[in-house]
Amino acid sequence: MRSLHYFQTAIPSLTILFMILGCSSLNVGSYPLLPAVFLIPIYYWLVFRPNWLPLWSLFGIGLFYDGLIGNEYCFSCLLLMGSSYLGQHVRPLLNPNRFLLIWGGFSIYSLGYMIFIVH
C-alpha cells in the first residue's frame, strides 16, 4: 500500500517530464514551443493537487529544463517555485465550475512565464 502512495506522488513529476521530453523538438519559427506545453501539467497539478507536486520536484524539473534548453541554471527553478507560491494564493479562487476563469488564469500564467524566459 505504501508503494502505491509513492507512485501517486510521482505521477505529477512523471507527467511533466514526459511533456518536456515529448515536446522538446517542437518549434514555432526559431522559438521552442516547449515552455507553453510543459506548463499545462504544472498548472493542473498546482491547482487541483498541490500537495502532490512538492517544491523539490519543481526544482529538479527546472534544472532538467534549463539543461535541456540551455538557459542559465536555476532560472526556471526559481520561476517554477515562484509559481507554486503564487498558486497557493490563487487556488481558492479557482474551482472546477469556473472553466473560463481557470483557463484565463493559465493564459496569464503561461504568458508571464514566457516573458521571463525570453528575457
C-alpha positions as CSV (number, residue, x, y, z in Angstrom):
1,M,0.0,0.0,0.0
2,R,2.9,2.3,0.8
3,S,4.4,1.8,-2.7
4,L,1.1,2.9,-4.3
5,H,1.3,6.2,-2.3
6,Y,4.9,6.8,-3.6
7,F,3.7,6.1,-7.2
8,Q,0.8,8.5,-6.8
9,T,3.1,11.3,-5.6
10,A,5.5,10.6,-8.5
11,I,2.7,10.9,-11.2
12,P,2.9,14.8,-11.4
13,S,6.7,14.8,-11.9
14,L,6.5,12.0,-14.5
15,T,3.8,13.7,-16.5
16,I,5.8,17.0,-16.6
17,L,9.0,15.2,-17.6
18,F,7.0,13.3,-20.3
19,M,5.7,16.6,-21.7
20,I,9.2,18.1,-21.7
21,L,10.8,15.1,-23.4
22,G,7.9,14.6,-25.8
23,C,7.7,18.2,-27.0
24,S,11.4,19.2,-26.9
25,S,11.7,19.2,-30.7
26,L,8.6,21.3,-31.4
27,N,9.4,24.8,-32.6
28,V,7.4,27.8,-33.9
29,G,10.0,29.6,-36.1
30,S,13.1,29.7,-34.0
31,Y,11.3,29.8,-30.7
32,P,10.7,26.5,-28.9
33,L,7.1,25.6,-28.1
34,L,8.2,23.8,-25.0
35,P,7.5,26.5,-22.4
36,A,3.8,26.7,-23.2
37,V,3.3,22.9,-23.4
38,F,5.0,21.8,-20.2
39,L,3.3,24.4,-18.2
40,I,-0.1,22.7,-18.7
41,P,0.5,19.8,-16.3
42,I,2.3,22.1,-13.8
43,Y,-0.7,24.4,-13.7
44,Y,-3.1,21.5,-13.4
45,W,-1.2,19.9,-10.5
46,L,-0.7,23.2,-8.7
47,V,-4.4,24.0,-9.0
48,F,-6.0,20.6,-8.3
49,R,-3.4,18.6,-6.3
50,P,-0.7,21.0,-5.0
51,N,0.4,18.5,-2.3
52,W,1.4,16.0,-5.0
53,L,3.9,18.5,-6.6
54,P,6.4,19.4,-3.9
55,L,9.0,22.2,-4.3
56,W,11.9,19.8,-4.6
57,S,10.2,18.3,-7.6
58,L,9.7,21.6,-9.2
59,F,13.4,22.4,-8.5
60,G,14.5,19.2,-10.2
61,I,12.2,19.8,-13.2
62,G,13.5,23.3,-13.5
63,L,17.2,22.1,-13.5
64,F,16.4,19.5,-16.1
65,Y,14.6,22.0,-18.3
66,D,17.4,24.6,-18.0
67,G,19.9,21.9,-19.1
68,L,17.8,20.8,-22.0
69,I,17.1,24.3,-23.4
70,G,20.4,25.9,-22.4
71,N,19.2,28.6,-20.1
72,E,21.1,29.7,-17.0
73,Y,20.8,27.1,-14.3
74,C,18.2,27.7,-11.6
75,F,16.3,30.4,-13.6
76,S,13.5,28.0,-14.4
77,C,13.7,26.6,-10.9
78,L,13.0,30.0,-9.4
79,L,10.1,30.6,-11.8
80,L,8.5,27.3,-11.1
81,M,8.9,27.5,-7.4
82,G,7.5,31.1,-7.5
83,S,4.5,29.7,-9.5
84,S,4.0,27.2,-6.7
85,Y,3.9,30.1,-4.2
86,L,1.6,32.1,-6.4
87,G,-0.6,29.0,-6.9
88,Q,-1.2,28.7,-3.1
89,H,-2.8,32.2,-3.1
90,V,-4.8,31.8,-6.3
91,R,-6.1,28.3,-5.7
92,P,-9.1,29.3,-3.5
93,L,-10.4,31.4,-6.4
94,L,-10.3,28.6,-8.9
95,N,-13.0,25.9,-8.6
96,P,-13.8,23.3,-11.3
97,N,-17.2,25.1,-12.1
98,R,-15.4,28.2,-13.4
99,F,-13.8,26.8,-16.5
100,L,-13.1,30.2,-18.2
101,L,-11.5,31.6,-15.1
102,I,-9.2,28.5,-14.8
103,W,-8.0,28.8,-18.4
104,G,-7.8,32.6,-18.3
105,G,-5.6,32.2,-15.3
106,F,-3.5,29.7,-17.2
107,S,-3.2,32.1,-20.2
108,I,-1.9,34.8,-17.9
109,Y,0.4,32.4,-16.1
110,S,2.0,31.0,-19.3
111,L,2.3,34.5,-20.8
112,G,4.2,35.7,-17.8
113,Y,6.4,32.7,-17.7
114,M,7.3,33.0,-21.3
115,I,8.0,36.7,-20.9
116,F,10.5,35.9,-18.2
117,I,12.1,33.0,-20.2
118,V,12.6,35.1,-23.3
119,H,14.3,38.0,-21.5
